[in-house]
Amino acid sequence: MKTLSKEKRYETLSYLPPLTDQQIAKQIQYMLEQGYIPAVEFEKDPQPSDHHWTLWKLPLFRANSPQEVLNEVRECRNEYGDSYIRVIGFDNIKQCQTMSFIVHKPNANNSRY
């Protein structure tokens, strides 16, 4: 039996192998199909008790495609490549965050955006 390597884990998808470009796009597509409002957040050294990270720009209220969100992820990564970056989805009916997942880990070769 193989154990996971020792590294910080953030949220459910962080226990899976790194997401591919297509898998990230599918997660964002699902978010948009559900009517969730995507946003990009970053944090240099997140702790398990940190529920709120720094918001990159405003939420993407008018995003219609995963590519629009991925463009913002790319810009955030260019400016804050030393930080963890995640995409979150807000439900404007329930007034809460409904999903989130990491799309970039600093110093990791597996980050695509």
N, CA, C and O of each residue as an XYZ file, in Angstrom:
452
protein
N       0.839     -1.175      0.000
C       0.000      0.000      0.000
C       0.886      1.242      0.000
O       1.832      1.337      0.782
N       0.579      2.183     -0.871
C       1.360      3.399     -0.994
C       0.643      4.532     -0.261
O      -0.573      4.678     -0.384
N       1.380      5.325      0.490
C       0.787      6.458      1.186
C       1.030      7.725      0.390
O       1.908      7.773     -0.472
N       0.244      8.750      0.686
C       0.414     10.040      0.033
C       1.682     10.702      0.542
O       2.072     10.515      1.695
N       2.318     11.471     -0.318
C       3.499     12.208      0.113
C       3.109     13.259      1.141
O       1.967     13.717      1.172
N       4.067     13.637      1.983
C       3.785     14.621      3.024
C       3.783     16.010      2.414
O       4.829     16.536      2.033
N       2.635     16.582      2.328
C       2.464     17.948      1.871
C       1.131     18.444      2.382
O       0.263     17.657      2.758
N       0.976     19.760      2.394
C      -0.281     20.317      2.864
C      -1.390     19.944      1.891
O      -1.195     19.956      0.676
N      -2.544     19.617      2.435
C      -3.701     19.279      1.608
C      -4.775     20.333      1.836
O      -5.041     20.729      2.971
N      -5.380     20.778      0.761
C      -6.402     21.804      0.820
C      -7.640     21.320      0.081
O      -7.602     21.112     -1.132
N      -8.702     21.147      0.786
C      -9.985     20.797      0.214
C      -9.984     19.406     -0.434
O      -8.945     18.750     -0.514
N     -11.117     18.984     -0.877
C     -11.315     17.609     -1.320
C     -10.439     17.210     -2.496
O      -9.798     16.160     -2.441
N     -10.387     17.999     -3.547
C      -9.666     17.602     -4.749
C      -8.159     17.569     -4.553
O      -7.452     17.029     -5.404
N      -7.643     18.126     -3.467
C      -6.192     18.116     -3.258
C      -5.674     16.735     -2.906
O      -4.462     16.516     -2.907
N      -6.557     15.805     -2.607
C      -6.133     14.442     -2.317
C      -6.040     13.597     -3.587
O      -5.592     12.451     -3.539
N      -6.452     14.148     -4.703
C      -6.340     13.467     -5.995
C      -5.037     13.878     -6.675
O      -4.416     14.859     -6.266
N      -4.623     13.163     -7.682
C      -3.466     13.635     -8.464
C      -3.796     15.015     -9.046
O      -4.970     15.366     -9.165
N      -2.783     15.795     -9.406
C      -3.040     17.133     -9.961
C      -3.999     17.062    -11.148
O      -3.923     16.152    -11.973
N      -4.900     18.040    -11.216
C      -5.868     18.083    -12.310
C      -5.175     18.487    -13.610
O      -4.272     19.324    -13.617
N      -5.611     17.883    -14.695
C      -5.119     18.265    -16.015
C      -5.855     19.520    -16.466
O      -6.830     19.939    -15.842
N      -5.382     20.108    -17.547
C      -6.047     21.294    -18.101
C      -7.515     21.013    -18.400
O      -8.389     21.821    -18.085
N      -7.774     19.863    -19.008
C      -9.154     19.507    -19.356
C     -10.016     19.323    -18.110
O     -11.176     19.734    -18.094
N      -9.461     18.713    -17.074
C     -10.226     18.498    -15.847
C     -10.548     19.822    -15.150
O     -11.641     19.996    -14.611
N      -9.607     20.739    -15.164
C      -9.865     22.066    -14.581
C     -10.978     22.753    -15.352
O     -11.899     23.313    -14.757
N     -10.895     22.711    -16.679
C     -11.924     23.343    -17.513
C     -13.297     22.709    -17.266
O     -14.304     23.416    -17.237
N     -13.347     21.387    -17.088
C     -14.626     20.714    -16.824
C     -15.205     21.118    -15.474
O     -16.418     21.285    -15.348
N     -14.353     21.277    -14.465
C     -14.840     21.728    -13.157
C     -15.426     23.133    -13.265
O     -16.472     23.423    -12.683
N     -14.753     23.993    -14.005
C     -15.259     25.359    -14.185
C     -16.536     25.350    -15.006
O     -17.463     26.103    -14.710
N     -16.602     24.507    -16.035
C     -17.816     24.399    -16.838
C     -18.995     23.965    -15.969
O     -20.091     24.516    -16.080
N     -18.767     22.982    -15.109
C     -19.822     22.537    -14.191
C     -20.276     23.701    -13.297
O     -21.471     23.894    -13.072
N     -19.315     24.460    -12.800
C     -19.626     25.609    -11.957
C     -20.531     26.590    -12.691
O     -21.525     27.061    -12.139
N     -20.184     26.892    -13.930
C     -20.977     27.828    -14.726
C     -22.361     27.265    -15.041
O     -23.348     27.998    -15.001
N     -22.442     25.974    -15.352
C     -23.735     25.342    -15.644
C     -24.672     25.378    -14.444
O     -25.891     25.444    -14.608
N     -24.111     25.336    -13.240
C     -24.932     25.384    -12.031
C     -25.359     26.809    -11.683
O     -26.141     27.019    -10.755
N     -24.846     27.776    -12.423
C     -25.186     29.171    -12.164
C     -24.332     29.806    -11.076
O     -24.649     30.895    -10.598
N     -23.252     29.138    -10.681
C     -22.367     29.690     -9.666
C     -21.500     30.779    -10.285
O     -21.177     30.734    -11.472
N     -21.137     31.736     -9.482
C     -20.295     32.837     -9.934
C     -18.850     32.495     -9.585
O     -18.516     32.372     -8.406
N     -17.989     32.341    -10.585
C     -16.597     31.972    -10.312
C     -15.779     33.168     -9.833
O     -16.057     34.318    -10.172
N     -14.773     32.860     -9.042
C     -13.811     33.864     -8.588
C     -12.474     33.159     -8.393
O     -12.415     31.943     -8.211
N     -11.419     33.936     -8.433
C     -10.065     33.413     -8.247
C      -9.517     34.015     -6.963
O      -9.618     35.222     -6.740
N      -8.939     33.172     -6.126
C      -8.344     33.612     -4.868
C      -6.917     33.095     -4.777
O      -6.570     32.099     -5.412
N      -6.089     33.772     -3.985
C      -4.712     33.327     -3.775
C      -4.308     33.576     -2.334
O      -4.864     34.438     -1.653
N      -3.332     32.808     -1.886
C      -2.790     32.955     -0.536
C      -1.391     32.368     -0.529
O      -1.170     31.260     -1.019
N      -0.445     33.116      0.029
C       0.946     32.661      0.022
C       1.163     31.462      0.941
O       1.801     30.487      0.543
N       0.647     31.524      2.147
C       0.841     30.431      3.103
C      -0.485     30.137      3.803
O      -0.655     30.484      4.972
N      -1.423     29.501      3.104
C      -2.730     29.249      3.714
C      -2.646     28.239      4.855
O      -1.855     27.297      4.819
N      -3.464     28.458      5.845
C      -3.567     27.562      6.987
C      -4.931     26.882      6.948
O      -5.864     27.417      6.348
N      -5.067     25.719      7.571
C      -6.364     25.027      7.551
C      -7.520     25.872      8.101
O      -8.673     25.684      7.712
N      -7.209     26.788      8.992
C      -8.271     27.617      9.576
C      -8.614     28.831      8.714
O      -9.552     29.562      9.034
N      -7.872     29.061      7.626
C      -8.142     30.197      6.737
C      -9.297     29.861      5.801
O      -9.142     29.090      4.854
N     -10.435     30.442      6.077
C     -11.590     30.205      5.211
C     -11.655     31.217      4.077
O     -12.267     30.964      3.039
N     -11.024     32.357      4.284
C     -11.063     33.410      3.272
C      -9.647     33.703      2.811
O      -8.769     34.018      3.614
N      -9.439     33.595      1.514
C      -8.159     33.931      0.910
C      -8.303     35.301      0.269
O      -9.397     35.865      0.247
N      -7.204     35.842     -0.253
C      -7.243     37.135     -0.921
C      -7.885     36.974     -2.291
O      -7.500     36.099     -3.067
N      -8.847     37.808     -2.577
C      -9.582     37.740     -3.840
C      -8.777     38.414     -4.940
O      -8.306     39.540     -4.778
N      -8.622     37.714     -6.066
C      -7.974     38.277     -7.253
C      -9.044     38.996     -8.050
O      -9.939     38.359     -8.605
N      -8.962     40.281     -8.111
C      -9.958     41.115     -8.791
C     -11.344     40.862     -8.204
O     -11.462     40.337     -7.096
N     -12.378     41.225     -8.927
C     -13.751     40.968     -8.498
C     -14.197     39.597     -8.997
O     -13.599     39.067     -9.933
N     -15.230     39.010     -8.396
C     -15.765     37.754     -8.955
C     -16.142     37.957    -10.421
O     -16.454     39.074    -10.835
N     -16.115     36.903    -11.186
C     -16.359     36.971    -12.631
C     -17.854     36.808    -12.913
O     -18.298     35.772    -13.408
N     -18.605     37.833    -12.594
C     -20.063     37.794    -12.695
C     -20.555     37.474    -14.102
O     -21.585     36.819    -14.260
N     -19.846     37.918    -15.105
C     -20.304     37.751    -16.490
C     -19.553     36.656    -17.250
O     -19.632     36.595    -18.477
N     -18.837     35.804    -16.546
C     -18.092     34.742    -17.233
C     -19.054     33.761    -17.885
O     -19.995     33.285    -17.251
N     -18.811     33.462    -19.153
C     -19.658     32.534    -19.904
C     -18.935     31.262    -20.311
O     -19.565     30.298    -20.745
N     -17.600     31.253    -20.170
C     -16.848     30.076    -20.584
C     -15.710     29.817    -19.605
O     -15.235     30.736    -18.937
N     -15.278     28.566    -19.522
C     -14.144     28.248    -18.657
C     -12.886     29.030    -19.044
O     -12.075     29.364    -18.180
N     -12.723     29.320    -20.332
C     -11.521     30.016    -20.786
C     -11.399     31.404    -20.162
O     -10.290     31.848    -19.864
N     -12.515     32.091    -19.960
C     -12.472     33.408    -19.322
C     -11.925     33.302    -17.905
O     -11.140     34.146    -17.474
N     -12.333     32.278    -17.189
C     -11.863     32.064    -15.821
C     -10.394     31.656    -15.842
O      -9.602     32.144    -15.035
N     -10.029     30.770    -16.755
C      -8.648     30.317    -16.850
C      -7.688     31.446    -17.229
O      -6.526     31.435    -16.822
N      -8.168     32.418    -18.006
C      -7.343     33.588    -18.322
C      -7.016     34.372    -17.051
O      -5.894     34.848    -16.885
N      -7.992     34.504    -16.161
C      -7.761     35.196    -14.888
C      -6.815     34.394    -13.997
O      -5.972     34.971    -13.310
N      -6.950     33.074    -14.007
C      -6.037     32.217    -13.246
C      -4.614     32.426    -13.753
O      -3.680     32.535    -12.958
N      -4.449     32.482    -15.049
C      -3.133     32.665    -15.651
C      -2.535     34.006    -15.228
O      -1.358     34.077    -14.873
N      -3.339     35.069    -15.263
C      -2.854     36.387    -14.853
C      -2.457     36.392    -13.374
O      -1.422     36.946    -13.003
N      -3.278     35.778    -12.547
C      -2.992     35.699    -11.120
C      -1.691     34.941    -10.886
O      -0.868     35.344    -10.064
N      -1.514     33.856    -11.603
C      -0.298     33.047    -11.449
C       0.936     33.821    -11.880
O       1.994     33.693    -11.264
N       0.813     34.625    -12.937
C       1.954     35.422    -13.391
C       2.387     36.432    -12.330
O       3.577     36.704    -12.171
N       1.416     36.982    -11.609
C       1.736     37.983    -10.589
C       2.052     37.367     -9.224
O       2.891     37.886     -8.489
N       1.385     36.269     -8.888
C       1.558     35.649     -7.575
C       1.921     34.170     -7.715
O       1.271     33.307     -7.124
N       2.940     33.888     -8.482
C       3.367     32.509     -8.715
C       3.874     31.804     -7.472
O       3.975     30.577     -7.447
N       4.196     32.582     -6.427
C       4.680     31.994     -5.178
C       3.535     31.690     -4.211
O       3.777     31.383     -3.043
N       2.304     31.774     -4.685
C       1.126     31.567     -3.837
C       0.290     30.395     -4.337
O       0.387     29.990     -5.495
N      -0.527     29.866     -3.446
C      -1.533     28.887     -3.835
C      -2.664     29.665     -4.490
O      -3.015     30.759     -4.046
N      -3.225     29.101     -5.538
C      -4.334     29.759     -6.247
C      -5.475     28.765     -6.353
O      -5.264     27.595     -6.672
N      -6.685     29.236     -6.084
C      -7.856     28.376     -6.201
C      -8.975     29.104     -6.923
O      -9.031     30.333     -6.946
N      -9.856     28.324     -7.506
C     -11.071     28.836     -8.132
C     -12.221     28.471     -7.200
O     -12.320     27.336     -6.735
N     -13.079     29.435     -6.935
C     -14.229     29.190     -6.066
C     -15.503     29.527     -6.816
O     -15.478     30.288     -7.783
N     -16.613     28.964     -6.373
C     -17.910     29.228     -6.967
C     -18.884     29.718     -5.904
O     -19.074     29.058     -4.883
N     -19.501     30.871     -6.140
C     -20.501     31.423     -5.234
C     -21.897     31.109     -5.744
O     -22.166     31.213     -6.941
N     -22.768     30.730     -4.850
C     -24.184     30.549     -5.170
C     -24.888     31.829     -4.759
O     -24.982     32.131     -3.569
N     -25.387     32.592     -5.737
C     -26.015     33.872     -5.401
C     -27.393     33.708     -4.768
O     -27.926     34.684     -4.240
N     -27.989     32.527     -4.797
C     -29.266     32.289     -4.134
C     -29.041     31.981     -2.657
O     -29.673     32.577     -1.786
N     -28.140     31.050     -2.387
C     -27.833     30.676     -1.003
C     -26.893     31.670     -0.324
O     -26.719     31.634      0.894
N     -26.294     32.552     -1.110
C     -25.371     33.565     -0.603
C     -24.171     32.940      0.112
O     -23.794     33.364      1.204
N     -23.582     31.927     -0.523
C     -22.416     31.282      0.082
C     -21.536     30.666     -1.000
O     -21.936     30.511     -2.154
N     -20.322     30.323     -0.579
C     -19.400     29.616     -1.464
C     -19.831     28.160     -1.510
O     -20.041     27.539     -0.468
N     -19.964     27.612     -2.707
C     -20.455     26.241     -2.832
C     -19.388     25.253     -3.274
O     -19.525     24.053     -3.035
N     -18.339     25.729     -3.907
C     -17.278     24.815     -4.324
C     -15.979     25.590     -4.476
O     -15.981     26.800     -4.703
N     -14.876     24.876     -4.346
C     -13.566     25.477     -4.574
C     -12.550     24.367     -4.818
O     -12.724     23.241     -4.351
N     -11.507     24.687     -5.543
C     -10.444     23.723     -5.785
C      -9.169     24.457     -6.174
O      -9.204     25.526     -6.784
N      -8.049     23.857     -5.808
C      -6.727     24.424     -6.071
C      -6.359     24.213     -7.542
O      -6.520     23.121     -8.086
N      -5.861     25.284     -8.174
C      -5.412     25.167     -9.562
C      -3.918     25.453     -9.706
O      -3.349     25.246    -10.778
N      -3.278     25.929     -8.633
C      -1.836     26.190     -8.681
C      -1.249     26.052     -7.290
O      -1.760     26.610     -6.319
N      -0.151     25.286     -7.219
C       0.631     25.189     -5.993
C       2.007     25.758     -6.291
O       2.596     25.421     -7.318
N       2.538     26.613     -5.422
C       3.866     27.180     -5.698
C       4.946     26.097     -5.711
O       4.869     25.110     -4.980
N       5.927     26.302     -6.539
C       7.058     25.380     -6.659
C       6.643     23.973     -7.053
O       7.337     23.008     -6.734
N       5.538     23.852     -7.731
C       5.093     22.526     -8.203
C       5.139     22.525     -9.722
O       4.708     23.485    -10.361
N       5.649     21.473    -10.286
C       5.738     21.369    -11.745
C       4.425     20.954    -12.368
O       4.304     20.926    -13.593
N       3.423     20.625    -11.537
C       2.169     20.107    -12.063
C       1.139     21.196    -12.332
O       0.024     20.882    -12.748
N       1.473     22.468    -12.109
C       0.520     23.547    -12.340
C       0.537     23.944    -13.803
O       1.600     24.169    -14.381
N      -0.605     24.027    -14.381
C      -0.679     24.347    -15.796
C      -1.116     25.782    -16.040
O      -0.728     26.376    -17.047
N      -1.899     26.344    -15.161
C      -2.395     27.712    -15.367
C      -1.813     28.671    -14.391
O      -2.129     29.860    -14.431
